[in-house]
Amino acid sequence: MKKISICVFIIMIALSAQSQNWEYDVERTISNVKGTIKFLENPEIVYIQPDDNPNGRYISNQLPEEYRKEGLKITFSGDVGKIPPNFRMLGTPLRLKSIGVSCKEQKKFKLKKRKYVFG
């Protein structure tokens, strides 16, 4: 009996780990939105703050490493995800379609690429 309960426990942990990589429903698509890269307490937690909504936050795991710079001004497009009920997130999920910077920002932050496009 003890072995069965241990097996059930291990299976439950494995299934819950898979559920963390969830696909969200697309609420709307946004295009050419201007925003700023910000850090939440430390450089590991990065979000995009849209210029037209200072209280808004977008979280994307697609953000290129070289664009993870506090204060970087960007223009981005993508699909905005719908946050499931009873689920707390640091920001609204965003699946990027493209992200880019101006020539001025590229020089200021010494970036290699001005634009990234995601498939």
N, C-alpha and C positions, 0 to 999 in steps of 0.2 A: 504494500500500500504506500509506503514511504517513497519507493522508487517511482511509482506512478505520479504522485504529487510533484516530485522533483522534475519529472519529464514534462508535465503540464506547465509548470512554472517556467521552464526553459523555453518551451514553445511560445508561451505568452510574451516573454521578453523579446524573442526573435520577431514576432509579428508586430509588436509595438515599435520596434526599431525601424521596420519597413514603413510604418505609417508616418514617420517623421519626414520622409521624402514625398510629400503630397503634391499633387497637381491641383491648383486652384482654378475655379471658374473665372473666366474673363468677364469683368464687369464693364469695361470700356477700353477703347484704344485711344491713346494720346499721341500727338505728333508735334514735333518741333517745340517742345516745352523748354523754357530756360530755367536753369536751377543752379544750385551751389552744392558742392560736396562738403559734408559736415561730419564731425566725429561726435559720438555720444560717449563721453567720459574718457575713452581711450581710442587709439587708432585702429583697434581691431573691430570696433562696431562703427561701420560707415553707413551713412544714409544720404539720400538726395533730397534737398529742400527746394521745392519749386518756388520760383521768384514771385508768382502770383498768389501763393498761399504760404505765408511764413509759418503757419502752424502745421503744415502738412509734412509728411515724411514718406519717402519711397525707399524700400529695401530691395536690393537686387544682388543676387550672388554672381551675376555676370559682370559686375563692374571690373574693368581691367585694372590690374595691379598698379600700373603707372598713373592711373587716374585717381588713386586713393590719396589725394592731397587736400588737406583742410583749406577751404576757401576757393577751390578751383571752380570757375564758372563754366558750365556745360550747357549743351543743347541736346535733348534726348527724345526718343520716340519709343513706344512700346505698348504692351498690354497690361492694364491695371487689373490685378487680381481681387477677387472678392474674399474678404476675411470670413472664415466660417463662424457661425454663432458660437458663443462661449469660448472663444479662442483669442488670446491676447498676443499681440505682436508689437515690436518696436516701431513698425511702420507698415504702410500698405505694400503688399508684394507687387513687384514690377518685373515683368519679363521684357528685357530690353530688345528692341529691334535695331536701334542704332544709338550711338552716343558720340558726340564730337565737341571740339573746343575751337576757339578762334585762334588766329595766328598769334595774336598778342598773348593769350593764355599759354599757348604752346611754348613760346619763347620764355615767358615768365617762369613757368614750372619745368622747363627743359624736358618736354615730352617728345617721344619719338614719333608717335602717330597723332594726326589731327582728328581722325575719325575711325570708329570701329562699327562694323555692321555684323549683326548676328543672324544666323539662318533660321 
